[in-house]
Every structure is written in C-alpha cells, then in structure tokens.
C-alpha cells in the first residue's frame, strides 16, 4: 500500500490517464498495432489503480473497462485469424517470436539468444515488474525496450506457451495440446529447422527462485547458443490468489523484489546473450456464473474456458450459459472446440471471485514482449 500523500498524487495521475485512455480507444476497423499500443496504456492505468488497493474506487473505470471489453472482443472475433500468418519481422503473435529471434542467429553466427517466458504475466503486472527493476537499479546501463504481442486463444499455457516454443500455431502439435510435456522438444525442433544442433539449444522450466548462477550452470554448456527459460512463479501466485488483481500486483512485486529476475537478466547479459522476455497469457479478475454439469464430455475444464470434442457438445453447454462464447477454432487442432466465459465471468461457483485466464479479454490476450540490452551495445 501507499501513504496518503502518495495516494493523492497517484489518484490525480489516474484521473488524467482515464481521459487519455478514453481518447485512445481504437475504432472497430483499426489495425492490430493500434490495440497493441492501446493495451500498454490501459495496463499502465490498471497498474496505478491496483497499486492503491481495493478501498480506492474510480467510477469511470468500470464503465471504461466494459467498453474496452466489448470493442476488443468484437474486433478480435473479426480479425484474429488475419494475425496468424503475418511476417515475424515485427512479431504480432507469440508464435512469431522465435522466428524473429532466429533472424539474429542467421545474421550473426556468433549471436547468443535467451528467451525468458514469465508464465501468466499480464501487461499491467509487467508494469509492476518494470518499476521494481528500475528501483533496484542493479545494472545502471540496462535498457528496456517494450512492445507487446497477441497470445493464442484460448489463453491457456498448454496452447499459447507451446505455440511460443514451437514457433507455429497449435494446429501443428495436436497430440500435446493438453499439456506442456513436449514443449522442450518443440523448442529444439524449431531451432534445428534453421540449422542449429540440439547441443546448441537449452530449455528449462520451473524457475523463479534460488541461486541464478547455479540454476543456469546446470543447463548451460559452452555450446549453448539459444536458451528457452520458463519462470512459473507468477502463474503459481495467480492460481493461489484470493485477493484479486490488487493482491496479484502486491505479490508479483514482492517476488520481483527478491531479486531472482534482475539477477537472471544480469547473468544472461554478462554472458553475452541477447535477452527477451515475454508471457504466454495474462490474467483477469473474474466472478463465477456457475459450473457446467457436463460429466466427462469436456476435455479441459478451465475457469475461463471449456474444451469440447465436437461443436454439438459445445453448443449444448453454451445454451445453458448466456455468458459464454463459442470461439471459432482458428489455428487449433481438429476436434478442439473452446467455449469461453465472456466479459469478467468464470465457470465456477456463482459470485466466487478468482484471478484466472483462458478467455479473450485484452488483459489475457495482449502480453508484454521486452528486449533487454546494455547501453552502448
């Protein structure tokens, strides 16, 4: 929490930002880049609001959030498919990121690249992480270059994070769409496809705590040119969260202040790696509208999404839940039909509040893509 004087200052900034965000809201026929730019403005506003705690309210925020949700949902349903095959020169979606990084490897035979995926990190939570990194100022020459990309829908780890490591749409990994067990193989196969050997590619998940040097020494070899690293700390915080979006920000900042991330970035830069950070999906504070009584017909029973093997089964459940959306399975494997919870709803006990993911809110779909450099490099 913040003291009263600082809270008044933040409240003044928030009131100014509300108007700026309202003015910047993209039109229904905008380009995808307009949403990426807008999402970062909206995330900055959300981070400020949530930093004040649950007792501070701004009447305009709820109405603005509803308007953003309606417009983004509509735009995404019309234009999402057009994003998939865009060239990766400027990544639009998470599966474009490896191909963007590969250009560095192809152009420079000595280049080293590290991709750090912070599972579940939203854009607004990235704002909190960035502020802590700047407070710590461990590396005074650190330069942070910020952009954003679209996650895969449904915004599940097994879908979007695998697409990130595979460098391809989920359609191409149907056998593992329900887990992350094969993502290390997908990561290595991607880099082998551009000419690297398996010995030059490293992968590690389950990071977030401990001694960075020891963690990296366990996976690095003198031949390691490409690293894929998964930090799952934020996702663990989210799935145990009972204090809503404000609690998420507080715990993410607390974790970041412990220093693992800043030490990881510094160690990778010290060893000559180009360092990128992104996320597989964000998250959203939601309210339950009830759980479908579906027996064993759902293949995935998420809080924000259910997956069915046929359109007919999905439709039978959708009819029972007006607050649901039958998502067109673009780029997804056959027999994979998502039913999404709309707006800020979730398929859980009525009125129960959670922080979850799986849906198509701007908070879940647009995620940070950050490049870390040292000034003068």
C-alpha positions, 0 to 999 in steps of 0.5 A: 500500500501507499501513504496518503500523500502518495495516494493523492498524487497517484489518484490525480495521475489516474484521473488524467490517464482515464481521459487519455485512455478514453481518447485512445480507444481504437475504432472497430476497423483499426489495425492490430498495432493500434490495440497493441499500443492501446493495451500498454496504456490501459495496463499502465492505468490498471497498474496505478489503480491496483497499486492503491488497493481495493478501498480506492474506487474510480467510477469511470473505470468500470464503465471504461473497462466494459467498453474496452471489453466489448470493442476488443472482443468484437474486433478480435472475433473479426480479425484474429485469424488475419494475425496468424500468418503475418511476417515475424519481422515485427512479431504480432503473435507469440508464435512469431517470436522465435522466428524473429529471434532466429533472424539474429542467429542467421545474421550473426553466427556468433549471436547468443539468444535467451528467451525468458517466458514469465508464465501468466504475466499480464501487461499491467503486472509487467508494469509492476515488474518494470518499476521494481527493476528500475528501483533496484537499479542493479545494472545502471546501463540496462535498457528496456525496450517494450512492445507487446504481442497477441497470445493464442486463444484460448489463453491457456499455457498448454496452447499459447506457451507451446505455440511460443516454443514451437514457433507455429500455431497449435494446429501443428502439435495436436497430440500435446495440446493438453499439456506442456510435456513436449514443449522442450522438444518443440523448442529444439525442433524449431531451432534445428529447422534453421540449422542449429544442433540440439547441443546448441539449444537449452530449455528449462522450466520451473524457475523463479527462485534460488541461486541464478548462477547455479540454476543456469550452470546446470543447463548451460554448456559452452555450446549453448547458443539459444536458451528457452527459460520458463519462470512459473512463479507468477502463474503459481501466485495467480492460481493461489490468489484470493485477493484479486488483481490488487493482491496479484500486483502486491505479490508479483512485486514482492517476488520481483523484489527478491531479486531472482529476475534482475539477477537472471537478466544480469547473468544472461547479459554478462554472458553475452546473450541477447535477452527477451522476455515475454508471457504466454497469457495474462490474467483477469479478475473474474466472478463465477456464473456457475459450473457446467454439469457436463460429466466427462464430455469436456476435455479441459475444464478451465475457469475461463474456458471449456474444451469440447470434442465436437461443436454439438457438445459445445453448443449444448453447454453454451445454451445453458450459459448466456455468458459464454462464447463459442470461439471459432477454432482458428489455428487449433487442432481438429476436434478442439472446440473452446467455449469461453466465459465472456466479459469478467465471468468464470465457470465456477461457483456463482459470485466466487471471485478468482484471478484466472485466464483462458478467455479473450479479454485484452488483459489475457490476450495482449502480453508484454514482449521486452528486449533487454540490452546494455547501453552502448551495445 
